[in-house]
Amino acid sequence: MLRGTGSQGHGPPVKCRYITMNTVGFEDTIFILNIRIRMVRDTMRLNPPGELFMERCLDDIAFIDNVLTTLAQQITEDSEQEGSIDTDADGTANNAASSVVDYAADTEWQFSQLLTEFLLESNAFSSRATSTERGRIILLREGSNARRKVFEKFSTSSQADLAEPVVSSTELSILFGGT
């Protein structure tokens, strides 16, 4: 079971490609991570003055990295424990679990892009970051690339399919009471 990921106890566990997970909890976690990634990206683009926002963004980046590492570890552990692929009546892999793993792969890709943007010379945060902070971002990007391979191993989509955001800005607006 995918543990510690949001709405535990909601929805039945689903097996797919050697993975058993609570899909609702997994989807909640991925949704929240995508929002945090966009928030950090937007903050970097706005370039607020002072070190307070940069420090908060670095903390958020560390948090996102930690959660993605946990998800990748759980997927790997679950794949080693299960040993069989659950298929639908027509013989195809169960779509519920496949799609959430696809979303995880997309989220990891978005995170990797965020880390790359942070390191760009044109990014004001990068120019204000210490060499230690930049070095840490480089290490996080390397870890992100390794995790992406884990997610893609269990993903059913090609990388081109994963480039679209999980939730559009229109959907977020509707979800949060906008018009």
Phi and psi in degrees as a GROMACS rama.xvg file:
@    title "Ramachandran Plot"
@    xaxis  label "Phi"
@    yaxis  label "Psi"
@TYPE xy
-75.1948  119.69  LEU-2
-104.447  150.233  ARG-3
64.8587  37.8956  GLY-4
-126.941  64.7252  THR-5
86.4732  -125.291  GLY-6
-72.3247  69.7196  SER-7
-65.0871  143.144  GLN-8
88.0141  -3.84346  GLY-9
-100.147  125.414  HIS-10
81.8481  147.571  GLY-11
-76.4528  152.613  PRO-12
-63.1247  144.423  PRO-13
-124.595  134.493  VAL-14
-102.503  137.784  LYS-15
-161.986  134.622  CYS-16
46.1047  49.4517  ARG-17
71.1499  13.9494  TYR-18
-117.233  134.124  ILE-19
-114.436  130.893  THR-20
-153.272  156.176  MET-21
-85.0167  101.904  ASN-22
-64.0297  -33.539  THR-23
-66.0184  -45.6159  VAL-24
-62.7932  -39.4854  GLY-25
-65.458  -45.9785  PHE-26
-62.2319  -40.9592  GLU-27
-59.4151  -44.8795  ASP-28
-62.7807  -47.1588  THR-29
-62.7361  -41.5937  ILE-30
-58.7815  -48.2175  PHE-31
-64.3919  -41.5064  ILE-32
-62.3133  -40.7407  LEU-33
-62.8003  -39.3159  ASN-34
-63.556  -43.8266  ILE-35
-65.6831  -38.7487  ARG-36
-62.5472  -46.1873  ILE-37
-63.7777  -37.3656  ARG-38
-62.9815  -45.2821  MET-39
-64.5272  -44.2561  VAL-40
-60.3685  -45.2186  ARG-41
-64.4325  -40.1755  ASP-42
-62.3521  -42.5835  THR-43
-63.2903  -38.4145  MET-44
-69.7425  -33.856  ARG-45
-73.1798  -27.244  LEU-46
53.9797  62.2588  ASN-47
-67.0423  151.044  PRO-48
-71.6634  159.535  PRO-49
83.6349  171.545  GLY-50
-93.1765  -12.9729  GLU-51
-58.9033  -47.5162  LEU-52
-70.5176  -36.6417  PHE-53
-63.7397  -43.1561  MET-54
-60.464  -42.8424  GLU-55
-64.172  -41.3755  ARG-56
-64.4115  -40.8895  CYS-57
-64.3055  -38.4034  LEU-58
-64.3664  -42.3372  ASP-59
-64.0103  -40.2409  ASP-60
-61.4142  -44.0507  ILE-61
-63.0949  -41.0235  ALA-62
-63.4192  -47.4166  PHE-63
-59.3586  -44.3748  ILE-64
-59.3521  -43.7863  ASP-65
-61.9094  -45.1013  ASN-66
-66.9372  -42.9104  VAL-67
-64.317  -36.8098  LEU-68
-62.2062  -44.8854  THR-69
-60.9383  -45.0339  THR-70
-62.8533  -43.7786  LEU-71
-63.718  -40.193  ALA-72
-63.4938  -42.8788  GLN-73
-66.444  -39.0646  GLN-74
-62.4503  -43.599  ILE-75
-64.1978  -46.3421  THR-76
-60.4605  -45.5955  GLU-77
-63.1201  -37.1347  ASP-78
-66.9695  -34.089  SER-79
-73.9622  -30.5708  GLU-80
-82.2706  -32.5373  GLN-81
-75.4866  -59.8867  GLU-82
77.8684  7.66876  GLY-83
-151.733  155.484  SER-84
-100.799  127.58  ILE-85
-87.0522  126.456  ASP-86
-120.3  158.413  THR-87
-76.396  177.036  ASP-88
-57.5266  -32.0713  ALA-89
-85.6931  3.18665  ASP-90
90.034  2.07976  GLY-91
-89.4821  154.126  THR-92
-61.3706  147.222  ALA-93
-61.1039  121.369  ASN-94
-69.0029  -30.0333  ASN-95
-60.8075  -50.8756  ALA-96
-71.8322  -37.518  ALA-97
-59.8121  -43.0773  SER-98
-68.4839  -36.6909  SER-99
-70.6397  -32.0064  VAL-100
-69.0982  -36.5655  VAL-101
-60.5293  -42.0826  ASP-102
-64.5032  -37.2351  TYR-103
-63.8301  -42.1208  ALA-104
-62.7937  -41.3991  ALA-105
-63.9543  -42.8688  ASP-106
-62.4298  -41.8617  THR-107
-63.0651  -40.2304  GLU-108
-63.1309  -44.4076  TRP-109
-60.3501  -40.808  GLN-110
-64.5241  -42.6252  PHE-111
-61.0803  -40.6615  SER-112
-64.3554  -39.8351  GLN-113
-59.5158  -45.948  LEU-114
-63.6946  -39.3807  LEU-115
-64.1093  -44.2656  THR-116
-60.7539  -39.033  GLU-117
-58.6256  -38.3077  PHE-118
-81.7505  -9.1759  LEU-119
-63.7588  141.28  LEU-120
-60.6563  -31.6596  GLU-121
-74.5277  -11.1869  SER-122
-83.2721  122.245  ASN-123
-63.4671  -33.1566  ALA-124
-61.5341  -41.3409  PHE-125
-62.4681  -41.6735  SER-126
-68.804  -25.9264  SER-127
-87.9993  -15.1675  ARG-128
-72.7246  146.885  ALA-129
-74.4952  165.587  THR-130
-63.2887  -32.5038  SER-131
-65.7939  -43.5082  THR-132
-65.405  -41.9366  GLU-133
-63.9358  -40.8248  ARG-134
-61.7204  -40.1798  GLY-135
-63.4784  -41.5247  ARG-136
-63.6187  -39.5291  ILE-137
-61.8673  -44.2489  ILE-138
-64.1423  -40.2878  LEU-139
-63.6187  -37.6368  LEU-140
-65.9668  -38.8776  ARG-141
-64.2335  -42.1892  GLU-142
-63.9285  -38.2861  GLY-143
-63.1678  -42.2663  SER-144
-62.6171  -38.6128  ASN-145
-67.5366  -42.2357  ALA-146
-65.2709  -36.5645  ARG-147
-57.2423  -37.0701  ARG-148
-64.717  -36.4382  LYS-149
-64.4196  -49.8201  VAL-150
-62.7571  -42.8853  PHE-151
-66.8683  -28.7114  GLU-152
-59.285  -35.2639  LYS-153
-102.285  0.768843  PHE-154
-84.9108  150.985  SER-155
-103.189  -3.19315  THR-156
-105.897  155.58  SER-157
-79.5272  164.552  SER-158
-61.3425  -33.0158  GLN-159
-62.3518  -36.9048  ALA-160
-68.6174  -26.4376  ASP-161
-86.4288  -4.85137  LEU-162
-73.1604  -17.3494  ALA-163
-76.6337  145.106  GLU-164
-64.0667  151.286  PRO-165
-68.3422  -41.4771  VAL-166
-131.506  127.683  VAL-167
-75.662  163.991  SER-168
-64.9325  -31.7595  SER-169
-64.4866  -44.6133  THR-170
-62.4391  -41.7398  GLU-171
-62.3609  -41.3249  LEU-172
-60.2135  -43.0626  SER-173
-66.6566  -43.3675  ILE-174
-60.9818  -36.4505  LEU-175
-99.3142  23.4908  PHE-176
85.1059  10.5925  GLY-177
-81.6097  -176.47  GLY-178
